[in-house]
Amino acid sequence: MPSRIYHISVDAADPAALGRFWAAALDYRVLIEDEDETVVGADPDTYPGLCFLAVPEEKAGKNRLHIDLVPDDRDAEVARLIALGAQRVDVGQGPDATWVVLADPEGNEFCVLRPKKSLTD
């Protein structure tokens, strides 16, 4: 049997605060929260979760891996995420992009896509 994704792990200066941002962004629950690690997920039995781990160094440079979100209404979702603490960022996407690039409160870039019907849409 092939492997499944269990967690996507993210280094964080403040794992609890960043975990709470992503829990609110994704309508997930905070499942574990302490000073070194915060885990969020839909519920304790649904993979994958997001695991935020305390590290001493700050983020440096553009992410090599990022999350793409697909809402029903891209513009409304961008406004909601900004209200939660995200910021718009320019990574060279250009004016014709069908996605919006945001950064979470610790500067990790992620994209909010136009509505999609499948992984190949």
Legacy VTK file of the C-alpha trace (Angstrom):
# vtk DataFile Version 3.0
C-alpha trace
ASCII
DATASET POLYDATA
POINTS 121 float
0.000 0.000 0.000
1.430 3.434 -0.872
1.952 6.096 1.761
-0.613 8.782 2.536
0.071 12.352 3.611
-0.274 12.515 7.402
0.784 16.102 8.146
2.116 18.987 6.211
4.649 20.479 8.623
5.419 24.187 8.767
8.212 25.838 10.744
6.903 28.682 12.904
8.091 31.311 15.348
4.734 31.025 17.150
3.170 27.628 16.366
0.017 28.298 18.394
-0.799 31.613 16.692
-0.022 30.292 13.223
-2.010 27.122 13.893
-5.016 29.166 15.003
-4.787 31.274 11.798
-4.825 28.157 9.604
-7.559 26.512 11.668
-9.748 29.573 11.076
-8.748 29.807 7.406
-9.644 26.167 6.714
-12.495 25.748 9.224
-10.329 23.161 10.999
-9.995 22.511 14.697
-6.914 22.943 16.846
-6.179 19.357 17.897
-2.897 19.846 19.807
-1.457 23.109 21.046
1.655 23.708 23.123
4.728 25.938 22.922
6.589 23.596 20.553
3.862 22.182 18.320
0.337 22.908 17.168
-1.649 20.447 15.060
-4.825 21.427 13.226
-7.167 19.269 11.202
-10.743 18.633 10.194
-10.929 16.139 13.079
-8.480 13.783 14.808
-9.133 10.936 12.349
-9.007 12.752 8.984
-5.680 13.097 7.145
-3.846 15.262 6.361
-3.367 17.703 9.184
-1.155 20.738 9.412
1.588 20.641 12.040
3.268 23.894 13.087
6.647 23.382 14.743
8.641 25.912 16.756
11.959 26.927 15.234
14.362 29.681 16.336
15.085 31.140 12.905
12.761 33.389 10.893
11.501 32.522 7.428
13.996 33.451 4.722
13.087 33.627 1.043
10.173 32.321 -0.971
8.537 29.036 0.023
9.541 25.978 -1.990
6.218 24.370 -1.110
2.940 26.191 -0.653
-0.755 25.542 -0.117
-3.362 26.265 -2.801
-6.879 26.993 -1.554
-9.964 26.642 -3.750
-13.038 28.502 -2.488
-16.449 28.957 -4.082
-15.841 32.734 -4.334
-12.178 33.696 -4.687
-12.552 37.417 -3.991
-14.748 36.939 -0.916
-12.303 34.366 0.429
-9.332 36.675 -0.128
-11.138 39.381 1.858
-11.937 36.909 4.660
-8.335 35.664 4.849
-6.980 39.218 4.935
-9.368 39.952 7.806
-7.865 36.919 9.620
-4.325 38.320 9.218
-3.115 37.331 5.739
-1.464 39.875 3.419
-1.302 40.147 -0.354
2.169 39.473 -1.756
3.736 39.725 -5.181
5.873 36.771 -6.206
5.822 37.731 -9.879
2.374 36.334 -10.676
1.457 39.155 -13.088
-1.818 41.012 -13.647
-3.508 38.218 -15.650
-3.155 35.565 -12.939
-6.363 33.705 -12.067
-5.102 33.254 -8.500
-4.232 35.602 -5.652
-1.026 35.156 -3.677
-1.275 35.820 0.045
1.075 35.316 2.976
-0.004 34.026 6.372
0.933 36.005 9.515
4.486 34.578 9.463
5.046 35.307 5.764
4.383 31.845 4.273
2.991 32.295 0.794
-0.177 30.514 -0.323
-2.558 30.908 -3.240
-6.295 31.385 -3.451
-7.437 29.950 -6.778
-10.547 30.488 -8.856
-13.245 27.850 -8.261
-12.258 24.414 -9.561
-14.171 21.202 -10.322
-11.272 18.740 -10.233
-7.532 18.462 -9.647
-6.977 18.843 -13.405
-9.351 21.797 -13.951
LINES 1 122
121 0 1 2 3 4 5 6 7 8 9 10 11 12 13 14 15 16 17 18 19 20 21 22 23 24 25 26 27 28 29 30 31 32 33 34 35 36 37 38 39 40 41 42 43 44 45 46 47 48 49 50 51 52 53 54 55 56 57 58 59 60 61 62 63 64 65 66 67 68 69 70 71 72 73 74 75 76 77 78 79 80 81 82 83 84 85 86 87 88 89 90 91 92 93 94 95 96 97 98 99 100 101 102 103 104 105 106 107 108 109 110 111 112 113 114 115 116 117 118 119 120
